[in-house]
Amino acid sequence: MTGMGSDRGYAVVGYHNHFQSSGTYLDSHENGKTTLCPWDHRVKGLFFHQTTFSISLSNVKSFIQDVQKLVDLEPKALCVLDLYNGVLMRYVKSSSAFLGKQEDRVDFDITYYRSKDPMTPRLYEDILEEVEQLGLFKYGGLPH
């Protein structure tokens, strides 16, 4: 079951998998590919990945200081992230819910460009992998 918003023609009611798009249905009959969303496999647009982990609030300051030391070694390394949303951080309060965190944490989402050729390294791959290793191993980050 789906419906249309009367003023703009955007999907507003229906099954999630039928209108997960940027403004209209994936199954739209309008003009071929012009109604596709950016993550549709038929669109040959940007290709990026995201590394995500959460670090205990008590370790966040030290983690950020270690990342700053890496930036001192290669000042442009994290600039490549800014092109694709940078490093997003959000505070997560502890919760006894099924998928809740046992302690207060900060989630880090690192979005980066990735070549469609698997043999092509990502920009500043060594620095970005070091950030990931610090977050996951040194500071006990939980991937999510």
N, C-alpha and C positions, 0 to 999 in steps of 0.2 A: 504494500500500500504506500503510495507516495502522493504528495500534493505539491503545489507550486505557490510560492509567495506571489500575491497579486500585483504588487507594485514593481518588482524587479525581475521576476521570473526565476528566482533562485530556489533550489530545493529547500524545503523547510520541514517536511515530514516524510518519514519512510525508513526503509532499512538502511543501516549504516553503510553496507558495502555497495549500495546503489548510488550514493551521492557523496562519496568521499572525494571531493574535487575542489577546484578553485573557482567556484561560482556557478556550476551547473552539473547536471548528471553525467556520469561516465557513459551511460547508455543513450545519450542524446542523439537524435537523428539529424541535428543541425550540422551542416557543413563539414562533414568528415572529421578531421583531427583538431579542428579549432576549439572543440569543447573538452579536450582532454586535460587532465590535471598533470602537473609537472612530474609526479612520480610514476605515471603510467609507463610501462616498459616500451611502448611504441614511441615515446618522446625521447629523442637523443639529446637531452639537455645536460645539465650539470650532474656530476657523479660524485657524491661525497659520502663519507662515513661519519659516525659519531662514537666517540669513546665516552662512556659515562660511569662514574663511580661516586660513592659517598664516603666522606671521611668524618670521623668523630669530631665534634665541635672542639674538643680539647686539643686536637692535633692540627686543626686548620691553619692556625697562625704559622706554625713551623713548616707546614707543607708549602704555603704561599711564599715564605722566605726562601725555601729551597728552589722554588720555581724562579724567583727573582734572581738568584745566583746564576741559574742557567741563562736567563735573559742577559745578564751581564757578560756572559761568555759569547753570546750571539744575539745582539740586540734586535735583529730583524726576524728572529725565529718565530715569535708568536704573532708577528704582523700578518702572516699568511692565514691565521685563524680569523682575524678580523674581517677578511673578505667574505667569510662564510659563517657569520654569527659569533665568532670569537669563543671565549670560554663563558658559558652561562653558569651562574651559581645561584642556588636557592637553599634557604634554610628549611630543614625538615625537623619538626618536633617529634620527640619520641612518642610511641603509641603502642598499645597492647593489641591493636588490630592485627588481623591475620598477616598482612604484608607490611605492617608497621615496623619502624626502626626501634631497636631496644634502647637507644640513647639519642640525644639530640645530635644531628649531623648536618653537614653541608654537602649538597649534591653538586658535582661538577660535570657539565656536559661540554665536551670538546668536539666541535664540528670541524671537519677538515676535508679539503678537496682530495679526491683520489682519481688517478688516471684509470681509464677503462682497460689499459694494458697492464696486466698484473705484474709485469717485470719492471715497470717504471716506478721508482721510489717516490713517495710523497715529498713535498717541499719541506726541508728541515726535518726529515724523518728521524734523525738521531736525537735531536732535542725533544721532539714530541714524544718519542718512545721513552725517553728518560723521564719526562713528566708523568707518563702513564705508569712506569715502573715505580717511581717515587710514591705516587698515589696509592697504588695497589699493594706494593710489598713493604716499603719502609713505613708507611702510615696506615697500613691495614684497611685500605679502602675496600668497600663492597661494590662490586660491579652491579649495575642495574640496567 
